[in-house]
Amino acid sequence: MCGIVGIHPLGLPEPVCPETLQKMVAILQHRGPDESGLYLFEDNRSSVGLGHARLSIIDLAGGQQPLCNEDGSLWITFNGEIFNYRELRAELEADHDFATDSDTEVILHLYETYGAACVEHLNGQFAFAIWDELEHALFVARDRVGIRPFFYTTCQNELIFASEMKAIIAAMPHPPELDLQTVDQIFTYWSPLPPRTIFKGIKTLPPGHFMVARRGQLTIEQYWQPTFPEGKPGYDQSLAEAAAQLRHELTEATCLRLRADVPVGAYLSGGLDSSAIAALLYHDIGQRLETFSIAFADNEFDESSFQQQMASHLGTSHHVLTCTHEDVGRAFPDVIWHTETPILRTSPVPLFLLSNFVQQAGIKVVLTGEGADEFLGGYNIFKEALIRRFWAREPASEIRPLLLKKLYRYVANLDNPAYLAKFFGHRLTETAEPGYSHLLRWRNGARQRRLFSVEMQTAVAAQKSLPDLPLPAAFSRWAPLAQAQYLEIRLFLAEYLLASQGDRMAMAHSIEGRFPFLDHNVIEFANQLPPDYKLSGLNEKHILKQAVRDLLPPQIWQRQKRPYRAPIHHSFFPGGRPLAWVAEMLSPQKINEVGLFNPLAVQALLKKRERFGNLGEVSEMALAGILSTQLVHHHFVAGWGTAVAHTPATNQKIIRRGRVGHEEMGAFA
């Protein structure tokens, strides 16, 4: 995995400043500490600058970037892995000469052969930019589900892009501004809605899209999105047959993700998903990798007994990092430097600490279980929607809503029918609403608007029943579970789970995560399954349990899903007293300085915590959201000058090409 950057003037060709590119690359060295390089092109028609910070995983000796094709007409900067690169190379070798053994070069030759359609052949996680010297065009693409990030902006008639927004900020002539609409989106929907980001003018290329810059114009096209069966089509596989095929697809996906020229490890959370991957590695593939887990000193969040049980079952060399409240609180500011975005929970922090732990163990690549919940029906929000639809058939029933107690055993007052009706009965009978499955989440999020300043409340639009997200034409004809899955995939998977909790936390310590459940062949198989194969009654991921039950101890596969969570207010107030940075960020002076929150409302929240010694889930999320928003402003707006301070890059190669007048510019290091 790596960091990529680039600058492309969209009007008349202007030379790209190499010092600016160097600054952008340097700020991403945590993503690629092994080496770095620049490519600069300028002629009478166009100019471009590409930069790369490399984390060496495949072809350690020959995969330096930016990399060119045989005749030097195409140049690429690439972040990610193409897992089927060997098979693709075998198909391409008849028509192309390869100079390296890297997956990067495969993309270049694939682009030569298929153009923009090259992305349809890739099995991987990627964000890359290819400059075509002959066509004077820039081609950019991002993987299907958004495992790898890609941000861009246009500033002073230049397209500026990077793997992380801080590198774009480093190239800007002025401090960034926070986008108030995005702040509102995060507090309502839990994540930004693409293409928006927290910073005005900086956008994200949505998953499954590519972008072309040609003759000063930008065009963006979608090449993939999740689709589901329409209506109630027949399905020709029994549950047992489909489970066997799922296991086969998962095994193939896991095998591909072992391809690396460095050691590979695996995360082991104690849940079904990571345990399934670890078990497939051992039983079906014959690999026993080192495994890593995060444990919590607070028993409310700890799952270490299940982790140890699974590690013992497989006989892995297992490593455990124990995380305390204080660990979470102290690391939170660093985590926000890497997320670059406000978050409503502290769950990324333990993963940030774990990636550092893995790096110290000498591992560069880890396999994890992300994606199973989204594509195989694992989340409580899917079960909640199922219960609410069942309840909506008899809205007056006092028995049907009691099923919600099975989901939320940790929520108080669920024995009270009046509370159940008030809290979970919101718009109960509006089952035709496209966002029905997520209405409760969005309503709870919108309640946080009471914490916004008057200026902020004035600036944001009225609450909407459905986010500004384009829905597929067939959406209304999908099963209710499929609709809920689509919303979760588009709103939460790429923009939070794979970003703030995935890519940024791993790459903060130069660790590459790989996700077998997010192999597009696994996804497309899972999306065609009947809903009751995934969610059977209230039994989540039913087909996955059938597929791997013979590999796991019963205590693992029979467990009810436990959401991964991390402590929030106890981490910011260990022993009841705020950490120094918490006190500073929540002070009326700082709240007024940023201007997004009402200092009186924030103080009321703090008094509530002080009075009761605890906070409910919604208030805890509000606290995390306020603190992380304050920190984003502190790091990137108020601290703009220091945030973009240049750290000299090492092992950097600069390549200059092009023609200005009649003078050729060659390559030099």
Salt bridges, closest charged atoms under 4 A:
ASP34 OD2 - LYS364 NZ 2.83
GLU35 OE2 - ARG54 NH1 2.77
ASP43 OD2 - HIS136 NE2 3.59
GLU70 OE2 - HIS96 ND1 3.47
GLU70 OE1 - HIS109 ND1 3.54
GLU81 OE2 - ARG514 NH2 3.81
GLU87 OE2 - ARG259 NH2 2.79
GLU93 OE2 - ARG89 NE 2.93
ASP101 OD1 - ARG89 NH1 3.58
GLU105 OE2 - HIS109 NE2 3.16
GLU112 OE1 - HIS96 ND1 3.39
GLU112 OE1 - HIS109 ND1 2.70
GLU133 OE2 - ARG657 NE 2.80
GLU135 OE1 - ARG214 NH1 3.69
GLU164 OE2 - HIS30 NE2 3.11
GLU164 OE2 - ARG31 NH1 2.90
GLU164 OE1 - LYS166 NZ 2.75
GLU177 OE1 - LYS200 NZ 3.48
ASP179 OD2 - ARG196 NH2 3.17
ASP184 OD2 - ARG449 NH2 2.59
GLU230 OE1 - ARG477 NE 2.68
ASP273 OD1 - LYS541 NZ 2.83
ASP284 OD2 - ARG247 NE 2.92
GLU290 OE1 - HIS319 NE2 2.57
ASP298 OD2 - HIS325 NE2 2.87
GLU300 OE2 - ARG565 NH2 3.63
GLU303 OE1 - ARG559 NH2 2.73
GLU340 OE2 - LYS166 NZ 3.09
GLU340 OE1 - ARG504 NE 3.99
ASP373 OD1 - LYS541 NZ 2.76
ASP373 OD2 - LYS561 NZ 3.02
GLU394 OE2 - ARG400 NH2 3.15
ASP415 OD1 - LYS405 NZ 2.54
GLU430 OE1 - ARG427 NE 2.82
GLU433 OE1 - ARG427 NH2 3.40
ASP468 OD2 - LYS464 NZ 2.86
GLU488 OE1 - HIS438 NE2 2.69
GLU488 OE1 - ARG441 NH1 3.21
ASP503 OD2 - ARG31 NH1 2.73
ASP503 OD1 - ARG148 NH1 2.62
ASP503 OD2 - ARG504 NH1 3.10
GLU512 OE2 - ARG514 NE 2.44
ASP519 OD2 - ARG257 NH1 3.04
GLU540 OE1 - LYS383 NZ 2.83
GLU540 OE2 - LYS545 NZ 3.62
ASP550 OD1 - ARG247 NH1 2.70
GLU584 OE2 - LYS590 NZ 3.98
GLU593 OE2 - LYS590 NZ 3.67
GLU620 OE2 - HIS569 ND1 2.49
GLU664 OE2 - ARG659 NH2 2.50
